[in-house]
Amino acid sequence: MAQRSKKDHIVACALPLFLEHGFKGTSIDMVVRASEVSKPTVYNHFPDKAALMLAVMLAWIENNKPLIMPVKDMDALDAFIRTHWLTDQAIRLYALVIGEGRRFPAARKLFWEQFDRLWQVAFGYVCERSPNLERAVVEPRLQRQLLDRLRQQ
């Protein structure tokens, strides 16, 4: 198995910090301690914290791409959503992007376009192909589930 690069290691160590402490609450010094690299090493790869957040978001989205759901009814859809879309990490990222996204606009845009929007497209695709799922019923239900999970944060 290939060893991951220092850059990838820093990104992997930064994700839980951003999720736990938020963007503003996560310092580069915290990232340095968590990744066990020097501050110059972090800045060599990421000129600022927003660039680090963008790399974190890119890596996270790459590992959490929308799936085409093999569901036929609302119960199966709900189970799929809990397992694949509204995961704990995804909910924490939604909260982070909604609460602090103005501080990292490129990562915020990436999240909405490459994660949230693609899931909405996937849900539409499933609704079109399943006679038991109507988009007019599914979309508000999805929005309600997302909002309920965000309120639980």
C-alpha positions in Angstrom: 0.0 0.0 0.0 1.4 3.4 -1.0 2.1 5.9 1.7 0.1 9.0 1.4 1.8 12.3 0.8 2.4 14.9 3.5 -0.2 17.1 1.8 -2.8 14.3 2.0 -1.8 13.6 5.6 -2.3 17.3 6.5 -5.7 17.3 4.8 -6.8 14.1 6.6 -5.7 15.5 10.0 -7.5 18.9 9.3 -10.9 17.5 8.6 -11.8 16.4 12.1 -10.5 19.7 13.5 -12.7 21.7 11.2 -15.7 19.5 12.0 -15.1 19.8 15.8 -14.0 23.4 16.1 -15.3 25.1 13.0 -13.3 27.1 10.5 -12.6 30.1 12.8 -11.9 27.9 15.8 -9.3 25.7 14.0 -5.9 27.3 13.9 -3.0 26.3 11.7 -1.1 25.5 14.9 -3.8 22.9 15.7 -3.3 21.4 12.3 0.4 21.4 12.8 0.0 19.5 16.1 -2.5 17.0 14.7 -0.5 16.3 11.6 2.9 16.3 13.4 4.5 18.4 10.7 6.1 21.8 10.9 4.2 25.1 10.3 6.4 25.8 7.2 5.4 22.4 5.8 1.7 23.3 6.1 2.2 26.7 4.6 4.3 25.1 1.8 1.2 23.2 0.7 -1.5 25.6 1.7 -0.9 29.4 1.5 -3.8 30.0 4.0 -6.5 28.3 6.0 -9.1 28.8 3.2 -6.8 26.9 0.8 -6.5 24.1 3.4 -10.3 24.1 3.8 -10.7 23.8 0.0 -8.3 20.8 -0.1 -10.2 19.2 2.8 -13.5 19.7 1.0 -12.1 18.3 -2.3 -10.8 15.2 -0.5 -14.0 14.7 1.4 -16.3 15.1 -1.6 -14.1 12.7 -3.6 -14.8 10.1 -0.9 -18.5 10.9 -0.5 -19.8 11.1 -4.1 -23.6 10.6 -4.6 -24.7 7.2 -5.4 -27.6 6.0 -7.6 -30.0 4.7 -5.1 -31.5 1.2 -5.6 -34.7 2.0 -3.8 -38.4 1.4 -4.6 -40.3 3.0 -1.8 -40.1 5.7 0.9 -38.8 3.5 3.7 -36.0 2.2 1.6 -35.2 5.8 0.5 -35.1 7.0 4.1 -32.7 4.2 5.1 -30.5 5.0 2.1 -30.4 8.7 3.0 -29.4 8.0 6.6 -26.6 5.6 5.5 -25.2 7.5 2.5 -26.3 11.1 2.3 -27.1 12.5 5.8 -24.1 10.9 7.5 -22.7 12.6 10.7 -19.8 14.0 8.8 -22.1 15.4 6.0 -24.4 17.0 8.5 -21.4 18.6 10.3 -20.1 19.9 6.9 -23.6 21.3 6.0 -23.5 23.1 9.4 -20.0 24.4 8.8 -20.7 25.6 5.3 -24.0 27.3 6.3 -22.5 28.9 9.5 -19.0 29.9 8.3 -19.0 29.4 4.5 -18.4 33.1 3.8 -14.9 32.6 5.3 -14.0 30.0 2.7 -16.0 30.8 -0.5 -14.3 28.4 -2.9 -14.8 25.4 -0.6 -18.4 26.5 0.1 -19.1 26.7 -3.6 -17.5 23.3 -4.2 -19.7 21.8 -1.4 -23.0 23.1 -2.8 -22.1 22.2 -6.4 -20.3 18.9 -6.1 -22.1 17.4 -3.0 -25.5 18.9 -2.3 -26.5 19.6 -5.9 -25.4 16.2 -7.1 -27.4 14.5 -4.4 -30.5 16.5 -5.5 -29.9 15.3 -9.1 -29.5 11.7 -7.9 -32.8 12.0 -6.0 -34.6 13.3 -9.1 -33.2 10.5 -11.1 -34.5 7.9 -8.7 -37.9 9.6 -8.6 -38.2 9.5 -12.3 -37.5 5.8 -12.4 -39.6 4.7 -9.5 -43.4 4.7 -9.8 -43.7 4.7 -6.0 -41.7 7.8 -5.4 -43.1 11.2 -6.5 -40.6 14.1 -6.6 -43.2 16.5 -5.2 -43.4 14.3 -2.1 -39.7 13.3 -1.9 -38.1 16.7 -2.1 -39.9 18.3 0.9 -39.2 15.1 2.8 -35.5 15.3 2.0 -35.4 19.0 3.0 -37.2 18.2 6.3 -34.8 15.4 7.1 -31.8 17.6 6.4 -33.2 20.4 8.6 -34.1 18.0 11.4 -30.5 16.7 11.4 -29.1 20.2 11.4 -31.3 21.1 14.3 -29.9 18.1 16.3 -26.3 19.5 15.9 
